[in-house]
Structure formats: C-alpha cells, structure tokens
Amino acid sequence: MGLEIGLLGAIGAGVSAAGSIAGGFAAADASRYQAQVADNNARLAEMNAQRAVRSGYMEAERTGMKGREQLGQIASIQGASGLEVGAGTGGQVQESARIVNRYDQEQDVYKGAVAGVNFRNQANNFRAEAQLKRMSANNSQISGFMGAANSLLGSARAFGPKWADMATSTPAFNNDTINMLTVY
C-alpha cells in the first residue's frame, strides 16, 4: 500500500511539473502575441505622425490660398473705392492681412507638428510595451520551469522520509527490491 501511495505522489508531482511548464509556455505565447500587437500599434502611430505633419502642411496651403484670395478682395475693394492700391493706409491694410495669413499658416504647420510629436511619443510607448512583453514571455518560460522544479523538489522532499520509513518497515522491501526500483 505504501508503494502505491508513493507512486501516486510521484505521478502527481510529474503532472504538476508538466502543468507548470505548459502554463509557462502559454503565458509566454500570450506575451509574445501582446508584443506583436504593440509593435503593430507602434507602426500605426508612426504612420499617423507622418499624416499629421503632412496634414498640417496641407492645411497651411489651404490657409495660404484663402489668405491670397482675401488679399485680392482687399486690393479690389481698394481699387474700386479710388484708393491707391498697395500704398499708404491701403498698403498697411494689405500688409496686415499678409502678416495674419502668414501667422495662420505657421499655426497650421505647428499644429500638425505637435500632433506628429504626440503620435511619435505614442509609438515610442508602444515599442517600449512590446519590449516589456517580450521580456515577460522569456520570464514566463523560466517561471514555468522553475515551478516544475519546485513541484518535483517539493514532492521529493515530502516523499523522501516516507520512502525511508517504507524501506525499513515493510518486509517486502529488502535491498534487492530497493535496488530493482532504483534501476527503473
């Protein structure tokens, strides 16, 4: 009866060890998947950064066209009212409109650049997350093997004294039986 209990304990330890290893591999696979998702998100954030910068330049171009249209209207109104276009007060009005237009264009470029920087920061965060997930995958595998070793060593520690008791108290256990079990 004692041998059967010991054998069941050894089987249980083996199953527990296998479960620890399988759990470590499953956790590693999950972490690698999450790392790939983070890498993909980083690529998307980089593309969004490029789009944001381009969008800022495109918006600045539209603002410039609207500003030039507005300058044309100012000159047309000045000419129709008999003012000298581009000189004196009329010239100052046009110069002010040019300055405001240039400022608006610079703001458009700046907004696009800020959005681009924000997306690049997001991409860097995703890359860091991916790196951590890959490290976690490696640690999960190590943890699985460590859990298996712990399970086997714990069972051996618990079974060792019982084995010694069985070997000394069971008449069926003589030196030949112990040697035969050790070989297998």
C-alpha positions as CSV (number, residue, x, y, z in Angstrom):
1,M,0.0,0.0,0.0
2,G,2.8,2.4,0.8
3,L,4.5,1.9,-2.6
4,E,1.2,2.8,-4.4
5,I,0.9,6.0,-2.4
6,G,4.4,6.9,-3.2
7,L,3.9,6.1,-6.8
8,L,0.8,8.3,-6.9
9,G,2.7,11.1,-5.2
10,A,5.4,10.9,-7.9
11,I,2.8,10.9,-10.7
12,G,1.1,13.9,-9.1
13,A,4.4,15.7,-8.9
14,G,5.1,14.9,-12.6
15,V,1.7,16.2,-13.6
16,S,2.1,19.3,-11.5
17,A,5.5,19.9,-13.1
18,A,4.1,19.4,-16.6
19,G,1.3,21.8,-15.8
20,S,3.8,24.4,-14.6
21,I,5.8,24.1,-17.8
22,A,2.7,24.2,-20.0
23,G,1.5,27.3,-18.1
24,G,4.8,29.0,-18.6
25,F,4.7,28.4,-22.4
26,A,1.0,29.5,-22.6
27,A,1.9,32.7,-20.7
28,A,4.9,33.3,-23.0
29,D,2.8,32.8,-26.1
30,A,0.2,35.3,-24.8
31,S,3.0,37.8,-24.0
32,R,4.5,37.4,-27.5
33,Y,1.1,38.0,-29.0
34,Q,0.7,41.2,-27.0
35,A,4.2,42.3,-28.0
36,Q,3.2,41.8,-31.7
37,V,0.0,43.9,-31.1
38,A,2.1,46.6,-29.5
39,D,4.6,46.6,-32.4
40,N,1.7,46.9,-34.9
41,N,0.3,49.8,-32.8
42,A,3.7,51.5,-32.9
43,R,3.8,51.2,-36.7
44,L,0.3,52.7,-36.9
45,A,1.3,55.6,-34.6
46,E,4.3,56.3,-36.8
47,M,2.1,56.4,-39.9
48,N,-0.3,58.7,-38.0
49,A,2.6,61.0,-37.1
50,Q,3.6,61.3,-40.8
51,R,-0.1,62.0,-41.7
52,A,-0.4,64.6,-39.0
53,V,2.6,66.5,-40.2
54,R,1.5,66.3,-43.9
55,S,-2.0,67.4,-42.8
56,G,-0.5,70.5,-41.1
57,Y,1.3,71.5,-44.3
58,M,-1.8,70.9,-46.4
59,E,-3.9,73.0,-44.1
60,A,-1.3,75.7,-44.2
61,E,-1.5,75.6,-48.0
62,R,-5.3,76.0,-47.9
63,T,-5.0,78.8,-45.4
64,G,-2.5,80.5,-47.7
65,M,-4.9,80.2,-50.7
66,K,-7.7,81.7,-48.6
67,G,-5.4,84.5,-47.5
68,R,-4.3,85.3,-51.1
69,E,-8.0,85.3,-52.1
70,Q,-8.7,87.7,-49.2
71,L,-5.7,90.0,-50.3
72,G,-7.2,90.0,-53.8
73,Q,-10.5,91.1,-52.5
74,I,-8.9,93.8,-50.3
75,A,-7.0,95.1,-53.4
76,S,-10.2,95.0,-55.5
77,I,-12.2,96.9,-52.9
78,Q,-9.4,99.5,-52.5
79,G,-9.1,100.0,-56.3
80,A,-12.9,100.3,-56.7
81,S,-13.1,102.9,-54.0
82,G,-10.4,105.0,-55.6
83,L,-7.7,104.3,-53.1
84,E,-4.1,103.8,-54.3
85,V,-3.6,100.0,-54.0
86,G,-0.6,99.0,-52.0
87,A,0.4,102.4,-50.8
88,G,-0.4,104.4,-47.6
89,T,-3.2,103.1,-45.5
90,G,-4.3,100.7,-48.2
91,G,-0.8,99.2,-48.2
92,Q,-0.8,98.9,-44.5
93,V,-4.1,97.0,-44.6
94,Q,-2.7,94.6,-47.1
95,E,0.5,94.1,-45.2
96,S,-1.5,93.4,-42.0
97,A,-3.6,90.8,-43.9
98,R,-0.4,89.2,-45.2
99,I,1.1,89.0,-41.7
100,V,-2.1,87.5,-40.3
101,N,-2.2,85.0,-43.1
102,R,1.4,84.0,-42.6
103,Y,0.7,83.6,-38.9
104,D,-2.3,81.4,-39.6
105,Q,-0.2,79.2,-41.9
106,E,2.5,78.8,-39.3
107,Q,-0.1,77.8,-36.8
108,D,-1.4,75.2,-39.1
109,V,2.1,73.7,-39.6
110,Y,2.7,74.0,-35.8
111,K,-0.5,72.1,-35.0
112,G,0.5,69.3,-37.5
113,A,4.0,69.1,-35.9
114,V,2.6,68.9,-32.4
115,A,0.2,66.1,-33.4
116,G,3.1,64.4,-35.1
117,V,5.2,64.5,-32.0
118,N,2.3,63.2,-29.9
119,F,1.9,60.2,-32.3
120,R,5.6,59.6,-32.2
121,N,5.6,59.6,-28.4
122,Q,2.7,57.1,-28.6
123,A,4.8,55.0,-31.0
124,N,7.7,55.0,-28.6
125,N,5.4,53.9,-25.7
126,F,4.1,51.1,-27.8
127,R,7.6,50.0,-28.7
128,A,8.6,50.0,-25.0
129,E,5.4,48.0,-24.2
130,A,6.4,45.4,-26.9
131,Q,9.9,45.1,-25.4
132,L,8.4,44.5,-22.0
133,K,6.0,41.9,-23.3
134,R,8.9,40.1,-25.0
135,M,10.8,40.1,-21.7
136,S,7.7,38.9,-20.0
137,A,7.5,36.0,-22.4
138,N,11.0,34.9,-21.6
139,N,10.4,35.2,-17.9
140,S,7.2,33.2,-18.2
141,Q,9.0,30.3,-19.7
142,I,11.7,30.4,-17.0
143,S,9.0,30.7,-14.4
144,G,7.3,27.6,-15.8
145,F,10.5,25.6,-15.5
146,M,11.1,27.0,-12.0
147,G,7.6,26.0,-11.0
148,A,8.2,22.5,-12.3
149,A,11.4,22.1,-10.4
150,N,9.8,23.4,-7.3
151,S,6.9,20.9,-7.7
152,L,9.3,18.0,-8.2
153,L,11.7,19.0,-5.4
154,G,8.7,19.6,-3.0
155,S,7.3,16.2,-3.8
156,A,10.8,14.6,-3.4
157,R,11.2,16.3,0.0
158,A,7.8,15.1,1.2
159,F,8.2,11.6,-0.2
160,G,11.8,11.1,1.0
161,P,11.1,10.4,4.7
162,K,8.1,8.2,3.7
163,W,10.4,6.2,1.4
164,A,12.9,5.7,4.2
165,D,10.1,4.6,6.5
166,M,8.7,2.2,3.9
167,A,12.1,0.7,3.2
168,T,12.7,-0.1,6.9
169,S,9.2,-1.1,8.0
170,T,8.0,-3.2,5.0
171,P,9.3,-6.7,4.9
172,A,8.8,-6.8,1.1
173,F,11.3,-4.0,0.8
174,N,14.7,-5.6,1.1
175,N,17.9,-4.4,-0.5
176,D,17.2,-6.3,-3.7
177,T,13.7,-4.7,-4.1
178,I,15.2,-1.2,-3.5
179,N,18.0,-1.8,-6.0
180,M,15.5,-3.1,-8.5
181,L,13.2,0.0,-8.1
182,T,16.2,2.3,-8.3
183,V,17.3,0.8,-11.6
184,Y,13.9,1.5,-13.2
